[in-house]
Structure formats: structure tokens, C-alpha cells
Amino acid sequence: MLEIKRATEADAQAAFDIRLLAIRSQCIGAYTREQMLLWTRGRAEDGYSVLMDKPFYLGWVNGEPVVTGMLDPDNNEVGALFVLPEFAGRGYGKAMLDHLEAVARERAIEEVVLDATLNAASFYRACGYVGDEQAVYHSPSGLVLACIPMAKRLVAMEAT
């Protein structure tokens, strides 16, 4: 069973490793090998660890971190949704996305946005996100990647 917990600075390397492995296995065909290597270069200490200050979460299965996800409340943006390749297809990415949307609702965010990688756009569409136009994502490290900006209007949960 998946247990989702708020990440700490001590989790930065595990989160970075999940990201690296997910990109290098799941983005094949959507991006070039060179793009994936540039995207995953460096170390957690090179800047990825600062993301742990945001609402950043790790999903754990039997004590092992297997999925990451983040909400950037300043921009109402969902990001850093990555699943370890050997755990892909088991619903952990969807569970993390549902968790991030619940966190957004708790913060009274009515719409969330994201920049979907080309290989993940169909996943997000299946989860209710809208967006078809390809754009260019400029990462903080200077990497330029094709992406699909998407948005989802969140419906407030009814009190029971």
C-alpha cells in the first residue's frame, strides 16, 4: 500500500534518483538521449534539494520511496511527478496526483496547471487535465524541452 508523506531535505537524494530513473526510462522516444542526459545531469545538492521546501511529497511502498510529486502554491502548479520505472503502471502516479490536488483544494486553489512531458500528456488527460498545444519549457538549468501546458479546474470536496 502506498503511504504519501511530506518530503524533508534528507529525502532530496531519493527524490532526485526517482526523477533520474523515471526520465531515463519513460521519456525514451519523446526526447533525444542528449536531452534526457542534460535533463538528469548533476546532483540533488545542485538545486533539486531546495524543492523540498515546497509542498513536496514522497510515496512509499514497504519502506521504499517510489513516487514523487510537488505542488508549487505560488504558481498553482503541479510538478515533479515521477514514478520509479519498476513501480510504473500500478496507480502510484495517479494516487500522488490525487494527493497533490487535495493539497491544492485545502489551500483554496481552484485551478492547477502543469507542463506535461510529451510522453505523459495522455496520463494527465485521463486525469481530467486539458491542453493540446505544444510549447517550450525552459528549465532553471537552461534546458529547453517540448511540453504541453495543461490545466485542471478543481472542484471543492463536499463536506459530509
C-alpha positions as CSV (number, residue, x, y, z in Angstrom):
1,M,0.0,0.0,0.0
2,L,1.2,3.5,-0.9
3,E,2.0,5.9,2.0
4,I,2.4,9.5,1.0
5,K,4.5,11.7,3.3
6,R,5.8,15.2,3.1
7,A,9.5,15.1,2.0
8,T,12.3,16.6,4.0
9,E,15.7,17.8,3.0
10,A,17.0,14.3,3.9
11,D,14.8,12.9,1.1
12,A,16.3,15.1,-1.6
13,Q,18.6,12.4,-3.0
14,A,16.0,9.7,-3.1
15,A,13.6,12.1,-4.9
16,F,16.4,13.1,-7.3
17,D,17.1,9.4,-8.0
18,I,13.5,8.6,-8.7
19,R,13.3,11.6,-11.1
20,L,16.5,10.5,-12.9
21,L,15.4,6.9,-13.4
22,A,11.9,7.8,-14.4
23,I,13.1,10.3,-17.1
24,R,15.7,7.9,-18.5
25,S,13.3,5.1,-18.8
26,Q,9.9,6.7,-19.5
27,C,10.9,9.5,-21.8
28,I,12.6,7.4,-24.5
29,G,11.1,8.3,-27.8
30,A,9.6,11.6,-26.6
31,Y,13.0,13.2,-26.2
32,T,16.5,12.6,-27.5
33,R,19.1,10.8,-25.5
34,E,21.1,14.0,-25.3
35,Q,18.1,15.9,-23.9
36,M,17.5,13.2,-21.3
37,L,21.1,13.2,-20.2
38,L,21.2,17.0,-19.9
39,W,17.9,16.9,-18.0
40,T,19.2,14.4,-15.5
41,R,22.7,15.7,-15.0
42,G,24.0,17.0,-11.7
43,R,23.2,16.0,-8.2
44,A,20.4,16.7,-5.7
45,E,22.7,19.3,-4.0
46,D,22.9,21.3,-7.2
47,G,19.5,22.8,-6.7
48,Y,17.0,19.9,-6.6
49,S,17.1,19.8,-2.8
50,V,15.6,23.3,-2.5
51,L,12.4,21.9,-3.8
52,M,11.9,20.1,-0.5
53,D,11.0,23.5,1.0
54,K,7.8,23.4,-1.1
55,P,4.9,21.0,-0.5
56,F,7.0,18.1,-1.9
57,Y,5.9,14.6,-1.3
58,L,7.3,11.1,-1.5
59,G,5.2,8.0,-1.8
60,W,6.5,4.9,0.0
61,V,5.8,1.2,-0.6
62,N,7.1,-1.2,2.1
63,G,9.6,1.5,3.3
64,E,10.9,2.3,-0.2
65,P,10.3,5.7,-1.9
66,V,8.7,5.0,-5.3
67,V,6.9,8.2,-6.4
68,T,7.4,11.9,-6.0
69,G,5.2,14.9,-6.5
70,M,5.2,18.6,-5.7
71,L,2.7,21.5,-5.5
72,D,4.1,25.0,-6.1
73,P,1.4,27.1,-4.4
74,D,2.9,30.3,-5.6
75,N,2.1,29.3,-9.2
76,N,-0.8,26.8,-8.6
77,E,1.5,24.3,-10.4
78,V,1.8,20.6,-10.0
79,G,5.2,19.2,-10.8
80,A,7.9,16.7,-10.2
81,L,5.5,13.8,-10.6
82,F,7.9,10.8,-11.2
83,V,7.5,7.1,-10.6
84,L,10.3,4.6,-10.3
85,P,10.2,2.5,-13.5
86,E,9.7,-0.8,-11.8
87,F,6.6,0.7,-10.0
88,A,5.0,2.4,-13.0
89,G,1.6,1.3,-14.1
90,R,0.4,0.4,-10.6
91,G,-1.6,3.6,-9.9
92,Y,1.0,5.3,-7.8
93,G,1.3,8.3,-10.1
94,K,-2.4,8.8,-10.1
95,A,-2.5,8.4,-6.3
96,M,0.2,11.1,-5.9
97,L,-1.6,13.4,-8.4
98,D,-4.9,12.9,-6.4
99,H,-2.9,13.8,-3.2
100,L,-1.5,17.0,-4.8
101,E,-4.9,18.1,-5.9
102,A,-6.3,17.5,-2.4
103,V,-3.5,19.7,-1.0
104,A,-4.3,22.4,-3.6
105,R,-8.0,22.2,-2.6
106,E,-7.0,22.6,1.1
107,R,-5.2,25.8,0.1
108,A,-8.3,27.0,-1.8
109,I,-6.6,26.7,-5.2
110,E,-9.4,26.4,-7.8
111,E,-7.2,25.5,-10.8
112,V,-3.9,23.8,-11.1
113,V,-1.6,23.9,-14.1
114,L,1.4,21.8,-15.2
115,D,3.8,21.4,-18.1
116,A,3.3,17.8,-19.2
117,T,6.2,16.0,-20.9
118,L,5.2,14.7,-24.3
119,N,5.1,11.1,-23.0
120,A,2.9,12.0,-20.0
121,A,0.2,14.1,-21.7
122,S,-2.2,11.2,-22.2
123,F,-1.9,10.3,-18.5
124,Y,-2.9,13.8,-17.4
125,R,-5.7,14.0,-19.9
126,A,-7.1,10.7,-18.4
127,C,-6.9,12.5,-15.0
128,G,-9.0,15.4,-16.2
129,Y,-6.3,17.9,-17.4
130,V,-6.9,19.9,-20.5
131,G,-4.4,21.1,-23.0
132,D,-3.2,20.1,-26.5
133,E,-0.9,22.9,-27.7
134,Q,2.8,22.1,-27.7
135,A,5.0,24.7,-26.1
136,V,8.6,25.0,-25.0
137,Y,9.6,24.5,-21.4
138,H,12.7,26.4,-20.2
139,S,14.2,24.7,-17.1
140,P,16.1,26.6,-14.4
141,S,19.2,24.8,-15.6
142,G,18.8,26.2,-19.1
143,L,17.5,23.0,-20.7
144,V,14.8,23.6,-23.4
145,L,12.2,20.8,-23.9
146,A,8.9,20.5,-25.7
147,C,6.0,20.2,-23.4
148,I,2.2,20.5,-23.3
149,P,0.8,23.1,-20.9
150,M,-2.3,21.7,-19.2
151,A,-4.8,22.9,-16.6
152,K,-7.5,21.3,-14.4
153,R,-10.3,23.1,-12.6
154,L,-10.6,21.6,-9.1
155,V,-14.0,21.0,-7.6
156,A,-14.2,21.7,-3.9
157,M,-14.9,18.5,-1.9
158,E,-18.3,18.4,-0.3
159,A,-18.4,18.2,3.4
160,T,-20.0,15.1,4.6
